[in-house]
Amino acid sequence: MTSNLLKLSPWLLAFGLGSAQAAPDMVVVAYGGAGQKAQDAAIFQPFSAQDGSKLIQSEYNGEMARIKVMVDTGNVDWDLVQIEGPDLMRGCEEGMYEHLDWAKMGRAEQLIPDAAQECGSAVLVWSVAIAYDRNKLAQAPTSWADFWDVQKTPGKRGLRKRAVYNLEFALMADGVKVEDVYKVLATKQGVDRAFAKLTELKPYIQWWEAGAQPAQWLSAGDVVMTSTYSGRVAVAAQQGSPMALVWPGSLYGMDYWAIIKGSKHVDQAKRLIAFANQPDTQVRYVNEIPYGPTNTVAAAELDPKLANWVPTSKQNLEGALAMNVEFWVDHGDELEERFNAWASK
């Protein structure tokens, strides 16, 4: 049977369409890789079949500047995007996203705290953790201090090319307790301390920008360990890869669906969000890739064997750090600007 789901490469989407009028179908943009393949199978294709509508998929690396240009110029080529919490909050305040009426959307009472936002609906609970190859390390890392210890374990380390996550990890590597990370990071001395710790590791860092890169680099032996979105490595491990995760010291939070202001497919996008929030949709998604569900009914229905890989499982939350979204909303711009200047030196 022919799928209702159309796919378009990011390059074609950016340069081939030219205007929103050239894209008669809704464009949904996510982060690619295993995560988007899971969304395709569990959400996009079933939604299109049920809704009788078509959509076009594309992927990006979270570039908010690109969305801002669309909104400012009125040339909105994308409709529904997956974004991180701080970017959602800032963008909502700046009028970049459509507001959601949860009385009409429904299921808000089933969702975990902070999942139902003014301009967004949580896609999943993610975790960023240390990943390594069990076959290549004689001694497995157990903490960010081990990640930083290039004497004990020589070789390259993979880190995402953003301030967010890395400043938290650097402080934990420098001995700051999980419960004190944001208290320390809220001070100038704490920020300086985090950057100083990153500078220690800088010669050994290989920066990743796409979520699929960490697992690829581990598999190829390009890095000895790396930060990664847990779901990517979980899928590889479930398929027989020797990759493993270090949960203590992991950082978890939520990604959101947001509808770009000026979208010509607002109603369809809202129907997709409502479909994605249904318990059976979320169970199907977590079975495809073990990120945490945002619907509490879905969480209760999960197969217990998935618990080892789901970020919100009790054992995986022990020693983990919840992202402080408000901190990054308040300080993200200045810290990312400082990080970019630091990384380019």
C-alpha positions as CSV (number, residue, x, y, z in Angstrom):
1,M,0.0,0.0,0.0
2,T,1.3,3.4,-0.8
3,S,2.0,5.6,2.2
4,N,0.4,8.9,2.7
5,L,3.7,10.1,4.1
6,L,6.0,12.1,1.8
7,K,9.6,12.7,2.5
8,L,11.8,15.6,1.4
9,S,15.5,16.1,2.1
10,P,16.4,19.1,4.3
11,W,18.4,20.6,1.3
12,L,15.4,20.4,-1.0
13,L,13.1,21.7,1.7
14,A,15.4,24.7,2.3
15,F,16.2,25.6,-1.3
16,G,13.8,23.8,-3.6
17,L,10.5,24.9,-2.3
18,G,11.1,28.6,-2.1
19,S,7.8,29.5,-0.5
20,A,5.0,28.0,1.7
21,Q,2.8,28.1,-1.4
22,A,5.0,25.5,-3.0
23,A,4.4,23.1,-0.1
24,P,0.7,22.2,-0.2
25,D,1.1,19.5,2.5
26,M,2.1,20.1,6.1
27,V,5.8,20.0,6.8
28,V,6.9,18.3,10.0
29,V,10.5,18.9,11.1
30,A,12.3,16.7,13.7
31,Y,15.9,15.7,14.6
32,G,16.4,12.8,12.1
33,G,18.1,9.5,12.8
34,A,16.5,6.7,14.9
35,G,14.2,9.1,16.7
36,Q,12.5,10.3,13.6
37,K,12.3,6.8,12.1
38,A,10.4,5.9,15.3
39,Q,8.1,8.9,14.9
40,D,7.5,7.9,11.3
41,A,6.4,4.4,12.2
42,A,4.6,5.2,15.4
43,I,3.1,8.6,14.8
44,F,3.3,10.1,11.3
45,Q,2.2,7.2,9.1
46,P,-0.7,6.1,11.4
47,F,-1.8,9.7,11.8
48,S,-1.8,10.3,8.0
49,A,-3.8,7.1,7.5
50,Q,-6.4,7.9,10.1
51,D,-6.6,11.6,9.3
52,G,-6.7,11.1,5.5
53,S,-4.1,13.8,5.1
54,K,-0.5,14.0,3.8
55,L,2.6,15.4,5.4
56,I,6.2,16.0,4.4
57,Q,9.0,15.2,6.7
58,S,12.3,17.0,7.1
59,E,15.0,17.3,9.7
60,Y,17.2,19.9,11.3
61,N,19.6,20.4,14.2
62,G,17.6,22.8,16.3
63,E,18.5,26.0,14.5
64,M,16.1,28.6,16.0
65,A,17.5,31.4,13.8
66,R,16.0,29.6,10.8
67,I,12.5,29.6,12.3
68,K,12.8,33.2,13.4
69,V,13.6,34.3,9.8
70,M,10.5,32.4,8.6
71,V,8.3,34.1,11.1
72,D,9.8,37.6,10.6
73,T,9.6,37.4,6.8
74,G,6.2,35.6,6.6
75,N,7.8,32.9,4.4
76,V,6.8,30.0,6.7
77,D,7.9,26.8,4.9
78,W,7.7,24.6,8.0
79,D,4.6,23.9,10.1
80,L,5.2,21.6,13.1
81,V,8.7,21.4,14.7
82,Q,10.3,19.4,17.4
83,I,12.2,21.8,19.8
84,E,13.9,21.8,23.2
85,G,12.2,23.3,26.3
86,P,14.2,26.5,26.6
87,D,13.8,27.3,22.9
88,L,10.0,26.7,23.2
89,M,9.7,29.1,26.1
90,R,11.8,31.8,24.6
91,G,10.1,31.5,21.2
92,C,6.6,31.5,22.8
93,E,7.5,34.8,24.6
94,E,8.7,36.2,21.2
95,G,5.5,35.2,19.4
96,M,7.1,32.6,17.2
97,Y,4.6,29.8,17.8
98,E,0.9,29.3,17.8
99,H,-0.9,29.1,21.1
100,L,-2.6,25.8,22.0
101,D,-6.1,25.6,23.5
102,W,-5.8,22.6,25.9
103,A,-9.5,22.6,26.6
104,K,-10.0,21.8,22.9
105,M,-6.8,19.7,22.5
106,G,-7.7,17.3,25.4
107,R,-5.7,14.8,27.5
108,A,-3.8,17.5,29.4
109,E,-4.9,15.8,32.6
110,Q,-3.1,12.6,31.5
111,L,0.2,14.2,30.8
112,I,3.1,14.5,33.1
113,P,3.9,17.9,34.8
114,D,5.1,20.6,32.3
115,A,4.2,18.5,29.2
116,A,1.2,20.8,28.3
117,Q,2.6,24.2,27.6
118,E,1.1,27.4,26.2
119,C,2.8,27.0,22.9
120,G,3.9,23.4,22.9
121,S,3.1,19.8,23.7
122,A,5.9,17.4,25.0
123,V,7.0,14.9,22.5
124,L,9.0,12.7,24.8
125,V,11.3,12.7,27.9
126,W,14.9,12.4,26.7
127,S,18.1,11.8,28.5
128,V,21.6,12.8,27.6
129,A,24.1,10.3,29.1
130,I,27.6,8.9,28.6
131,A,27.8,6.1,26.1
132,Y,30.7,3.8,25.5
133,D,31.6,0.5,23.7
134,R,31.9,-2.4,26.2
135,N,34.2,-4.2,23.8
136,K,36.7,-1.4,23.5
137,L,37.1,-0.2,27.2
138,A,38.8,-2.4,29.7
139,Q,37.3,-0.2,32.5
140,A,33.8,1.3,32.0
141,P,33.2,5.0,32.9
142,T,30.9,5.5,35.9
143,S,30.8,9.4,36.0
144,W,31.6,12.6,34.3
145,A,34.8,12.6,36.3
146,D,35.8,9.5,34.4
147,F,34.8,11.1,31.2
148,W,37.2,13.9,31.8
149,D,40.0,11.6,32.9
150,V,42.1,11.2,29.8
151,Q,45.0,9.7,31.7
152,K,43.0,6.7,32.8
153,T,41.2,6.4,29.4
154,P,43.1,8.1,26.6
155,G,41.3,9.1,23.4
156,K,38.7,11.5,21.9
157,R,35.4,12.3,23.7
158,G,32.2,13.3,21.9
159,L,30.2,16.3,23.2
160,R,27.4,18.3,21.6
161,K,28.4,21.7,20.3
162,R,26.2,23.7,22.6
163,A,26.6,25.3,26.0
164,V,23.5,23.5,27.2
165,Y,24.3,20.1,28.8
166,N,28.0,20.7,28.7
167,L,28.2,23.3,31.4
168,E,26.2,21.0,33.7
169,F,28.4,18.0,32.8
170,A,31.6,20.0,33.4
171,L,30.5,21.0,36.9
172,M,29.7,17.4,37.8
173,A,33.1,16.4,36.4
174,D,34.6,19.0,38.7
175,G,32.9,17.5,41.8
176,V,29.7,19.5,42.1
177,K,26.8,17.4,43.4
178,V,23.8,16.9,41.2
179,E,21.5,18.8,43.5
180,D,23.8,21.8,43.5
181,V,24.6,22.1,39.8
182,Y,22.2,24.9,38.9
183,K,22.8,26.7,42.2
184,V,26.5,26.9,41.2
185,L,25.8,27.6,37.6
186,A,23.6,30.6,38.6
187,T,26.8,32.4,39.7
188,K,29.5,34.0,37.6
189,Q,32.1,32.0,39.5
190,G,30.2,28.8,38.6
191,V,30.0,29.6,34.9
192,D,33.7,30.4,34.9
193,R,34.4,27.1,36.7
194,A,32.4,25.2,34.1
195,F,34.3,26.8,31.2
196,A,37.6,26.2,32.9
197,K,36.8,22.5,33.2
198,L,35.7,22.3,29.6
199,T,39.0,24.0,28.6
200,E,40.9,21.1,30.3
201,L,39.1,18.6,28.0
202,K,39.0,20.8,24.9
203,P,42.0,19.2,23.0
204,Y,40.3,15.8,23.3
205,I,36.7,16.9,22.3
206,Q,35.1,15.9,19.0
207,W,31.9,18.0,18.6
208,W,28.7,16.5,17.5
209,E,25.8,18.5,16.1
210,A,23.4,15.8,14.8
211,G,21.9,13.3,17.2
212,A,22.9,10.3,15.1
213,Q,26.6,11.1,15.2
214,P,27.6,9.9,18.7
215,A,26.6,6.2,18.0
216,Q,28.2,6.4,14.6
217,W,31.4,7.7,16.1
218,L,31.5,5.1,18.8
219,S,30.9,2.3,16.3
220,A,33.7,3.6,14.1
221,G,36.1,4.0,17.0
222,D,36.4,7.7,16.4
223,V,35.7,8.4,20.1
224,V,36.2,6.3,23.2
225,M,33.1,7.7,24.9
226,T,30.6,10.4,24.1
227,S,27.5,12.2,25.4
228,T,24.5,11.0,23.5
229,Y,20.7,11.0,23.5
230,S,19.9,7.8,25.4
231,G,17.4,6.5,22.9
232,R,19.9,6.4,20.0
233,V,22.2,4.1,21.9
234,A,19.4,2.1,23.4
235,V,18.1,1.1,19.9
236,A,21.7,0.1,18.8
237,A,22.1,-2.0,22.0
238,Q,18.7,-3.7,21.5
239,Q,19.9,-4.6,18.0
240,G,23.0,-6.3,19.4
241,S,25.5,-3.5,19.6
242,P,28.0,-3.6,22.5
243,M,27.3,0.1,23.3
244,A,26.2,0.9,26.9
245,L,25.0,3.9,28.9
246,V,26.0,5.5,32.2
247,W,22.8,6.7,33.8
248,P,24.2,8.4,37.0
249,G,24.9,12.0,36.1
250,S,22.6,11.9,33.0
251,L,20.6,15.0,32.2
252,Y,16.9,14.6,31.3
253,G,14.2,16.9,30.0
254,M,11.5,17.2,27.4
255,D,11.3,18.0,23.7
256,Y,8.1,19.7,22.4
257,W,6.0,19.9,19.3
258,A,5.4,23.6,18.4
259,I,3.4,25.1,15.5
260,I,5.2,27.9,13.8
261,K,3.4,31.2,13.7
262,G,2.1,31.7,10.2
263,S,1.6,28.0,9.4
264,K,-1.0,27.3,6.8
265,H,-1.7,23.9,8.4
266,V,-2.5,24.8,12.0
267,D,-5.6,22.7,12.4
268,Q,-3.8,19.6,10.9
269,A,-0.8,20.2,13.1
270,K,-3.1,20.4,16.2
271,R,-4.7,17.1,15.2
272,L,-1.3,15.5,14.9
273,I,-0.3,16.7,18.4
274,A,-3.6,15.3,19.8
275,F,-2.9,12.0,18.0
276,A,0.7,11.9,19.4
277,N,-0.6,12.3,22.9
278,Q,-2.9,9.3,22.8
279,P,-1.7,6.4,25.1
280,D,-1.6,3.8,22.3
281,T,0.4,6.1,20.1
282,Q,3.0,6.7,22.9
283,V,3.2,3.0,23.7
284,R,3.9,2.3,20.0
285,Y,6.5,5.0,19.9
286,V,8.4,3.8,23.1
287,N,8.4,0.3,21.6
288,E,10.2,1.8,18.6
289,I,12.7,3.8,20.6
290,P,12.8,3.8,24.4
291,Y,12.4,7.5,25.3
292,G,10.1,8.3,28.2
293,P,6.4,8.7,27.4
294,T,4.7,11.9,28.4
295,N,1.2,10.3,28.9
296,T,0.9,8.7,32.3
297,V,-1.6,6.1,31.0
298,A,1.0,5.0,28.4
299,A,3.7,4.8,31.0
300,A,1.6,2.3,33.0
301,E,1.1,0.1,29.9
302,L,4.8,-0.3,29.0
303,D,6.5,-3.7,28.8
304,P,8.7,-3.9,32.0
305,K,11.7,-5.1,29.8
306,L,11.9,-1.6,28.4
307,A,12.5,-0.1,31.9
308,N,16.3,-0.5,31.6
309,W,16.3,1.9,28.7
310,V,13.6,4.4,29.5
311,P,14.9,7.7,31.1
312,T,12.0,8.0,33.5
313,S,12.4,4.5,35.0
314,K,13.0,4.7,38.7
315,Q,16.5,3.1,38.5
316,N,17.6,5.5,35.7
317,L,16.5,8.6,37.6
318,E,18.8,7.8,40.5
319,G,21.6,10.3,40.4
320,A,20.2,12.0,37.3
321,L,19.8,15.8,36.8
322,A,16.5,17.4,35.6
323,M,17.1,20.2,33.2
324,N,16.3,23.6,34.7
325,V,14.4,25.1,31.7
326,E,13.9,28.4,33.4
327,F,17.7,28.8,33.9
328,W,18.3,28.3,30.2
329,V,15.5,30.6,29.2
330,D,17.0,33.3,31.3
331,H,20.7,32.7,30.5
332,G,20.8,30.6,27.4
333,D,21.5,33.3,24.8
334,E,24.5,34.8,26.7
335,L,25.9,31.4,27.6
336,E,25.6,30.0,24.1
337,E,27.2,33.2,22.7
338,R,30.1,32.8,25.2
339,F,30.3,29.1,24.3
340,N,30.5,29.8,20.6
341,A,33.3,32.3,21.1
342,W,35.2,29.8,23.4
343,A,34.7,26.9,21.0
344,S,36.0,28.9,18.0
345,K,39.3,29.8,19.7
